[in-house]
Amino acid sequence: MNRLWIIILVLLFSTPGDAQLRTEAIEAYNEAVPLLNGGQCDRAVALLRKAVRLAPEEVTFRRGLAICLMETGQHEAALQEFRRVVEADPDDHEAFYQIGYIYSEIFQDLEQALPYYERAAQLQPVSTIYQKTLGLTYERLGQLDNARRVYEDASRRQNADEWVEKRLSANQPAAYRVKYRLFLSNNGRSDVRKLHLWVSVARDFPPHQATEFVAVHPPVTQLVQDSVGNPLAYFAFEDVPSGWKQTVEFDYRVQINPTMYHLQPGMVYLADYDRTKRQISHYCQPERFVEVDHPQIQAKMRELTRTSGSDAIRAMREIYDFVRLNLPYTIAERTHGALYALSGGSETDCSEFSALFTALSRAYGVPTRQVHGYLHQPDAAENTAHAWAEIYLPKGQWVPIDPTSGRDSPEQFFGNINSIQIGMWTPSRLLEGHDHWLISEYREDQSMPEIDSDVDYQIEVIPLWRNADRPVPESSLDLPVVTSLEEVMQISPFEKRSAVTPLTLIFLGIAFVPMLVVVALKFKQESW
């Protein structure tokens, strides 16, 4: 800013005072500006302090000092100067925005930042950066309705800005078609007498996600569920020759309603849980990759929750913050688990983040499970497999917590779900130690197994087919409960073909429709 412009500003907006002091203040400010622009903020601070001391009523000088203090890391002092700016000029939108920035990004206090971001956006509603920052702050605070309102307004003003449209999509109900494919092949030289395949079936996550089982190919031999309600499909293949290939495809429709659960300290205490219930006790126990009873897990849990007492939500937040802030994020080729992550392993991605959170939470006493699914990313080349966790509340709700996504937006992913997180399975102990499927085979010659398997998936957005405002009910699948895979293997594929299950009825219904049409046409012709 040149000398003439500063002089004009001072003459227009400053109160009358000693002319010599104003002149010295202007000279100090003009000397500081090129230093500030050149990155020499340490030298500029002293000059700006002098200008403010000589002309304390001049907002321009004080704003420059506040910016310079921010650049030199003197955040408390910068905050005080910006506060004085807005006291002198309640319409200074830039100062309001900078105060919000210091609170949110420097002091990590979104609650304090919010009113300043709101005021900046109110004063300058056409500002793209103000609207985006305000919407994202609402998201990070879990105020999804407010975030959606800001994004809708910004979309109208900015003619469908791509970033705004992406955030708006994530905060509105959405529906997807998800096709999950498992490729099998017998690459051995000998035939396989019997091939058994178990595959996890995608489930509901009420009240925020409804999953509709549309079709499966080939037809399943049997649908079952484990002791806590995780559904599995069992396939039996007989006489599988060398060179055999088979694709198993599941087709689902999924609707997700973004939901806020408003987790707050004091909501739930450990005494509120009845650990005699099967569902509760099951999700407090160790399993592969979730080493609840290991001394290191137990010690870290006690360290993290020593000030939480029996306040379960406060303890969950301490564990969540530890996991999201202390694990490095690196794409891992395989799952390593909670103990590996806690011990300083370098290959930690969402699987380790969710496993460590689950292990520490179970060790504390809160029933916790992992959720495996996908992130729908419309602007990316492909969607991404993802894992997060859910904690159980005594009233029967499973509440999502995603420490991986929470690295940058802690409030947004602590007890909230958005519409791009597509849940598919929770690990079944019937498949413990394996992924979402398990294969066993029998060869009469006892040769080494050479059945290969691989998976892919396809996700597409479809129009909503349910009432978006209606909560998703608890699943009521009437499936036989099994406690071991051996129970399922006792069912002969040939016997099962004559049995009736919900899925069988679907297939029979589809096949029976053409027959009804033919009969009706024939009857009509005869009546003529």
TORSE-479793 format. One record per residue: residue in one letter; x, y, z of N, C-alpha, C in turn. Coordinates in steps of 0.1 Angstrom, whole numbers, plus 5000, padded with zeros to 4 digits. Example, Ala and Ser with C-alpha at 12.3 -4.5 7.8 and 13.67 -1.06 7.14 Angstrom:
<atoms>
A513249435078512349555078513249675078;S512849785071513749895071512950005079;
</atoms>
This chain:
<atoms>
M500949885000500050005000500950125000;N500750224991501650334989501350445000;R502250535001502250635012500950725010;L500650764998499550854996498250795001;W498050664998496850595002496750585017;I497850555024497750555039497450685044;I498050795039497750925044496250955042;I495650915030494250945028493350865038;L493750735041493050665051493050725065;V494250765068494350825082493550955083;L493651035072492851165072491351135073;L490951035066489451005066488950935078;F489750845084489150755095489750775108;S490850845110491450855123490850985130;T490850975143490351095151491451205151;P491051325153492051435153493051415164;G494251445161495351435171496551505167;D497651475173498851545170499351505156;A499551605148499951585134501251515133;Q502151545142503551495141503451345144;L502651305154502551165158501951085146;R500951145140500351075128501351055117;T502151155115503151145104504151035108;E504651025120505550925124504950785123;A503650775127502950645126502950595111;I502550695102502550655088503850615083;E504950685087506250645082506650505087;A506350475100506650345106505850235098;Y504550265095503750165088504350145074;N504650255067505150235053506450165053;E507250175063508550105064508349955067;A507249925074506949795078506349705067;V505549775058504849695048505749615039;P506849675033507649595024508349485032;L508649505045509249395053508249285054;L507049315057506049215059505749135046;N505749215035505549145022506749065018;G507949095023509149025019509448915029;G508548885039508648775048509548805060;Q509948935062510748975073509849025084;C509048935089508048975099508649015112;D509748955116510348985129510749135130;R511249185119511649325118510449415117;A509349365110508249445108507349465121;V507449375130506549375142506849505150;A508149535152508549655160508049775154;L508149795141507649915134506149925135;L505449815134503949815134503449845149;R504149795158503849825172504049975175;K505050035169505250185170504150255163;A503750215151502650285144501350275153;V501050155159499850145167499950225179;R501150235185501250315197501050465195;L501550505183501450655180500050685175;A499350595168497950615163497050495167;P496750475180495950355184494550345178;E494050465173492750455168492650415153;E493850395147493850365133493750215131;V492650165126492350025124493349955114;T493750025104494649975094495949935100;F496450015108497749985115497649865124;R496549855131496349745141496149615133;R495349615122495149495114496549445109;G497349535104498649495099499549435110;L499449485122500149435133499649295136;A498349275136497749145140498249035129;I498249075117498648975106500148945108;C500949045111502349025113502648935125;L501848955136502048865148501648725145;M500648705137500248565132501448505125;E502048575116503048525107504348485116;T504448545127505648515136505248415147;G504048365146503648265156503248315170;Q503048445171502548505183501048515183;H500448395184498948385182498148445192;E498448445205497748505215497648655213;A498848715210498948855208498148895195;A498248815185497548845172496048835175;L495548745183494148735187493648855193;Q494448915203494049035210493949155200;E494849165191494849275181493649265172;F493349145167492149125159490849165166;R490849125179489749165187489549315188;R490649385190490549535190490049585177;V490449525166490049565153488549555152;V487949445156486449425154485749515164;E486349545175485749635185485649775178;A486649815171486649945165485849945152;D485849835145485049825133484249695132;P483049695137482249565138481849515124;D482249575113481949525100483249475093;D484249465100485549415094485549265093;H485049215082484849065080486148995080;E487249055075488548985075489048955089;A488849055098489249035111488448925118;F487148925116486348815122486848675116;Y487048665104487548545098488848505104;Q489848595106491148565112491048515126;I490048575134489848525147489348385147;G488448355138487948215137489048125133;Y489948165124491048075120491948045132;I492248145140493148125151492548025161;Y491248045164490647945173490547805167;S490147795155489947665149491247585146;E492147655139493347585134494547595143;I494647695151495847715160495447655174;F494347695179493947645193493047525192;Q492647475181491747355179490447375187;D489847485187488647515195487547555185;L486847465179485847495169484647565175;E484347535187483147605193483447755194;Q484647795198484947935199485047995185;A485547915175485747975162484447995155;L483447915157482147915149481548055149;P481248125160480548255158481348355150;Y482648355150483448445142483348405127;Y483348275124483148235110481748275105;E480748255114479448295110479248445107;R479948525116479848675114480548715101;A481748655098482448685085481548655073;A480948535073480148495062478848585061;Q478348625072477148715072477548855066;L478748905070479149035064479549025050;Q480048915045480548895032479948765026;P478648765023477948635019478448585005;V479048674997479548624984480948564984;S481548564996482948514997482948364997;T483548304987483648164985484348104997;I485448155002486248095012485548105026;Y484748215028484048225040482948115041;Q482148095030481048005030481647855031;K482647825024483247695025483747665039;T484447765045485047745058483947725068;L482847805067481747795077481047655075;G480747615063480147485061481047365067;L482347375064483247265069483247275084;T483247385090483247395105481947335111;Y480847365105479647295109479747145108;E480347095097480546955095481446895107;R482546965109483446915119482846915133;L481947005135481147005148480046905148;G479746845137478646745136477346815134;Q477246945130476047005127475746995112;L475346875108475146845094474046925088;D472946955095471847025089472347165086;N473047235095473547365092474547365081;A475447265080476447245069475647235056;R474647155056473847135043473247265039;R472747345048472147475045473147575039;V474347575045475347665039475847625025;Y475947495023476447445010475347465000;E474047445003473047474994473047624990;D473147714999473247854996474447884988;A475647824991476847854984476747804970;S476047684968475847624955475047714946;R474047774951473247874943474047994940;R474748044949475548164946476648144937;Q477348024938478548004930478347924918;N477147894914476847824902477547684902;A477147604912477547464914479047444914;D479747514923481147494926481447354929;E482447294923482747154924482947104939;W483747184946484047144960482747154968;V481947254966480747264974479747154970;E479647124958478747014954479146874960;K480446854961480946734967480546724982;R480746834989480446845003478846835005;L478146894996476646894997476146744995;S476846674986476446534983476646454996;A477846475002478146395014477246415026;N476446525026475646555037474146545034;Q473846485023472446455019472246305018;P470946255020470746115019471146065005;A471645945004472145894991471845744990;A471645694978471445554975472445504965;Y472845384967473845324958473445184954;R473945144943473945004938475344954940;V475544844948476844794951476844654946;K477844624937478044484932479344434937;Y479344324945480544264950480744134943;R481944124938482244004930483443924936;L483343794937484443714941484743614930;F486043614926486443534914487243414920;L486743294916487343164920487943094908;S489043024910489542944899490342824905;N490242714898491042594902492342594892;N493442634898494642644890495542524892;G495042424899495742304901495642204890;R496342094890496341994880495241894882;S494741884894493841784898492441844901;D491441754900490041804903489841814918;V488941904922488541914936487241844938;R487241754947485941674950484841764955;K485141844965484141934971484842064974;L484142174972484642304974483542384983;H483942424994483042495003483442645004;L482442735003482742875003481742945012;W482243025021481443115030481743255026;V480743345025480943485022480043565031;S480543675037479743765045478743835036;V477543845041476443915034476344055040;A476244155031476044295036474844305044;R474844395054473844405064473344545066;D472244565073471744695077472644755088;F472644885089473244955101472245055105;P471245015112470145105116470645195127;P470145325128469145375119469645445107;H470945445104471445535094471645465080;Q471645335080471845265067470845145065;A470245145054469345025050470044955038;T470144825039470744745028469744645023;E469544645010468544555004469344454996;F469044324998469744214991468944194978;V469444234967468744234954468844094948;A470144044946470343914939471643864942;V471843734940473143664941473243564930;H474443544925474643444915476043384917;P476043244917475043144916474143144928;P473043074928472143064940472943004951;V472643054963473343004975472842874979;T473642794986473242664991472442685004;Q472942785012472242815025472642955030;L471643025036471943155042471843125057;V472843165065472843145079473243275086;Q473243285099473843395107474543345119;D475543415123476343375135475543415147;S476143395159475443415171475043555175;V475643655168475243795170474643865158;G474143775148473343835138474043865125;N475343835123476043865111475643755101;P475043795089474643695079475743645071;L475743515067476743455058475943375048;A476543375036476043285025477043175023;Y476443055022477242935021477042875007;F478142845000478042784986478742644987;A478242544981478842414980479042374965;F480242354961480442314947481042174947;E480542094938481041954937481641924924;D482741844924483441804912483941924904;V484841994910485442114904486642074896;P486642074883487742024875488942124874;S490042084871491242164868490842264857;G491242394859490842494850489542564852;W488742514862487442564865487542714869;K486542794865486442934869485042964873;Q484843044883483543074888483543214894;T482543304890482343434896481143424905;V481243464917480143474927479843624928;E478643664925478343814925477143834935;F477343934943476243984952475844124947;D474544144946474044274942473144334953;Y473444454957472744524968472344664964;R471244704971470944844971471144894985;V471745014986472045074999471645215000;Q470845245010470545385013471145435026;I471745555026472445605038471845745041;N471445765053470945895058472045955067;P472646065064473646125073473046145086;T473746105097473146105110474146155120;M473646245130474446295141473946225154;Y474846175162474546105174474846185186;H475446295185475746395195476346335208;L477446265206478046205218478646315227;Q478346305240478846405249479246335262;P480246395269480646335282479446335291;G479246235299478146225309476946155303;M476946125290475746055284475645905289;V476845835290476845695293477945665302;Y477645575312478645535321478745375321;L479945325325480145185324479045105332;A478545155342477545085350476245075342;D476045145331474845135323474845005315;Y475944935313475944825305475744695313;D474844615307474544475313475444375305;R476544345311477544255304477144105304;T475944075310475443935309474743915295;K474444015288473843995275474843955265;R474443855257475343795247475943905237;Q475143995232475644095223476644185229;I476444215242477444305249478744225252;S478644115257479844035261480643995249;H480043965238480743925226481644035221;Y481244155221482044265216482944335226;C483144265237484144305247485344205247;Q485244105239486243995240487344015229;P488443955231489543955221489243875208;E489743905197489743825185490943865177;R491143795166492343815158492343965154;F493544025155493744165152493144265162;V492444215172491944295182492344235196;E493544255200494144185211493744255224;V492544245228492044315240492744285253;D493144155255493744115267495244125268;H495844175257497344185258497744295268;P498844265275499244365286499544505280;Q500044515268500244655262498944725259;I498044655254496644715252496044755265;Q496144675275495544705288496244825294;A497544825294498244935300497945065293;K497945065280497645195272496245235275;M495245145276493945185280493845255293;R494545195303494545255317495145395316;E496245415308496845545307495945645301;L495245605290494445705283493145745291;T492645645299491345675306491445695321;R492645735325492845745340492045865345;T491845965337491046085342489546065338;S489145965331487745955326486845885336;G487445815346486645735355485745645348;S484445645351483445555344482645625334;D483045745330482445815319482845765306;A481945675300482345605288482545695276;I481745795274481945885262483245965263;R483546005275484846075277486045985275;A485945865279486945765277487145735262;M485945725255486045695240486745815233;R486445935237487046045231488546045233;E489046015245490446005248491145895239;I490445785238491045675229491045725214;Y489945775210489745825196490845925193;D491146025202492146125199493546065199;F493745975208495045905207495345835194;V494345755190494545675177494745775165;R493845865164493845955152495046045151;L495646075163496746165163498146105163;N498145975167499445905169499845795159;L498845755151499245655141499545715128;P500645675122500945725108500045655098;Y499645725088498745665078499545615066;T499645485063500345435052499445315047;I499245315034498545195028499245065031;A498644975037499244845040498744735031;E499644645027499244535018498444425025;R498544425038497744325046497444385060;T496444315066496044365080497044325090;H497444415099498444375109497744375123;G496744465125496044455138496444565148;A495744555160495844665170497244665177;L497644545181498944535188500144585180;Y500144555167501144595158501144755157;A499944805156499844955155500345025168;L499944965179500345025192501845015194;S502444905189503844885191504744965181;G504145055173504945145165505145095151;G504244995146504344955132504145065122;S504845055111504745165102503645155091;E503245025089502145005079500845005086;T500245125088499045135095498045215086;D496945155082495945225074494645215082;C493545225076492245225083491945105090;S492444985086492244865093492944865107;E494144925107494844935120494245035129;F493845155123493145255131491945205138;S491045135130489845085136490144975145;A491044885143491344775151491944825165;L492744925165493344975177492245045185;F491445125179490345185186489445085192;T489144975185488244875189488844795201;A490144765200490844695211490844775224;L491244905223491344985235489945015241;S488945025233487545055238486944925245;R487244815239486744685245487544665258;A488844695258489544675271489044765282;Y488544885278487944975288486544925293;G485844855284484544795288483344835280;V483644915269482544955260482444855248;P481344795246481244705234481544775221;T482444725213482844795201483044695190;R482644725178482844645166483444715155;Q484144645146484644715134483544705123;V483544795114482744795102483644805090;H483444715080484144715068483244755056;G483744845048482944895037483744975027;Y483145075022483745155011483445305014;L484345395008484145535006483745564992;H482645614990482245654976482845794973;Q483745794963484445914959484145954945;P483146034943482746054929483746124920;D484646194926485746264918486946184917;A487046064922488245984921488045874911;A489145824906489145714896488345594901;E488445564914487745444919487445464934;N486445394938486145404952487145324961;T487145354974488145304983487545214993;A488145104995487745015007488145095020;H487345075030487545155042487045075054;A487545115066487145045078487045155089;W486045135098485845225109485345145121;A484845205131484345135143483045185147;E482345105155481045145161481045105176;I480645195184480445165198478945145201;Y478745055211477345025215476845115226;L475645175225475145245236474045165243;P473845175256472945095263471445095258;K471045195251469745195245469545115232;G470645055228470544965217471145015204;Q471745135204472245195191473745165190;W474145135177475545135174475945265167;V476945335173477245465168478645465162;P478745515149480045515142481045615147;I482345565148483445645151484545605141;D485145705134486045685124487345755126;P488345695134489545765137490445795125;T490345715114491145745102490745875096;S489445895093488946015087488946135097;G489046095110489046205120490446265122;R491346225115492746285116492646435113;D491846475104491846615100490546685105;S489446605107488146665111487646585123;P488146605135487846525146486446515150;E485746635150484346635154483446575144;Q483846585131482946535121482746385121;F483746305126483746165126483746095139;F483346175150483146115163481646115166;G481046005162479645985165478746035154;N479246055142478546095130478846015118;I477846005109478045925097477546015085;N478346015074477846095062477545995051;S477046045040476445955030477445885021;I478745915022479745855014480345735021;Q480045705033480545595040479545475039;I479945375031479045265028479445145037;G478745115047479044995055478544865048;M479344765050478944635043478944525054;W480044505061480044385070480644425084;T480344355094481144345106481744215107;P482944195111483644065110482943965118;S482743845112482143735119483143645124;R482943595136483943505142483943365136;L482943345128482943215120484043215110;L484443345106485443355095486743415101;E486843405114488043475121489343435115;G490143535113491443505107491443515092;H490243535086490143545071489443685068;D489343705055488743825051487243805051;H486443855041485043845042484543715035;W485543625032485143495027486143395031;L485743265031486643155035486343035026;I487442975021487242865012487942735019;S487242625018487842495022487542395011;E488442305009488342214997488742075002;Y488241974994488641834996489141774983;R490341724983490841654971491141504975;E490641424967490741274970492241234970;D493041304961494441264961495341334971;Q494641424980495341494991496441584985;S496341634973497341724968497141864974;M498141944972498142084978497042164972;P496242244979495142324974495742434964;E495042454953495442554944494242634939;I493342654948492142734945492542884947;D492542964937492843104938491543184940;S491643304946490443384948490843534947;D489943614943490243764942488843834942;V488843964946487544034946487644164939;D486544214935486444354931484944404934;Y484744524932483444584935483144694926;Q481844724925481344834916480344914924;I480445044924479445124931478945234922;E477645244921477045344913475945414921;V475745544919474645624926473345594919;I472345564926470945544921470045644928;P468845664922467845754929467345684942;L467045764951466545714964465245634962;W465245514968464045434966463245414979;R463745474990463045475003462645615007;N461845625017461545755023462845795032;A463445905027464745945034464545985048;D463346025052463046065066462745955075;R462445835070462045725078463345655084;P463345635097464545565103464545415098;V465745365096465945225092465645135104;P464845035102464444945113465544845115;E465544785127466444675130466144555120;S467244485115467044375106466344265113;S465344205106464644095111464743965103;L465943945098466143825090465943695098;D465043615093464743485100465643375094;L466943375099467943285094468343195105;P468743065102469242975112470543025118;V470643015131471943055138472842935139;V474142955135475142855136476242905145;T476942815151478042845160479442795154;S479342725143480542675136480242655122;L481242655114481142635099480842485096;E481242405106480942265103479442235103;E478742305111477242295111476642315097;V477242415090476642445077477142345067;M478342285068478842185059478042055059;Q477242035070476541915070475341915060;I475042035055473942045045474342005032;S473741905026474041865012473541965002;P474242004992473742094982472442034975;F472441904974471241844967470041844976;E470241824989469141844998468641984999;K469542074998469142215000468342264988;R468442204977467742254965466242244967;S465842154976464342134978463942214991;A464842274998464442345010464042485006;V463242545015462642685012463342785022;T463942885016464442995024463943125018;P464043235024463643365018464243385005;L465543355003466143384990465643284980;T465343154984464843064974463443114969;L462643164978461343214974461443324964;I462443414966462643514956462943454942;F463843364942464243304929463043224923;L462243154931461043084926460043174921;G459843294928458943394924459243444910;I460543484908460943534895460743434884;A461043304887460843204877459343174874;F458543194884457143154882456243264875;V456743384874456043494867455743464853;P456843424845456543394831455543284829;M455543184838454543074836453143124838;L452943214848451643274850451143344837;V452043424831451743494819451243404808;V452043294806451643194795450243134798;V450043094810448743034814447643134811;A447843264815446743364814446443384799;L447443394790447243414776446443294770;K446843174774446243054769444743054773;F444443084785443043094790442243194782;K442843304779442143414772441843374758;Q442743304751442543254738441343154737;E441343064747440242964748438943024750;S438843134758437643194761437043274749;W437943314740437443374727436843274718;
</atoms>
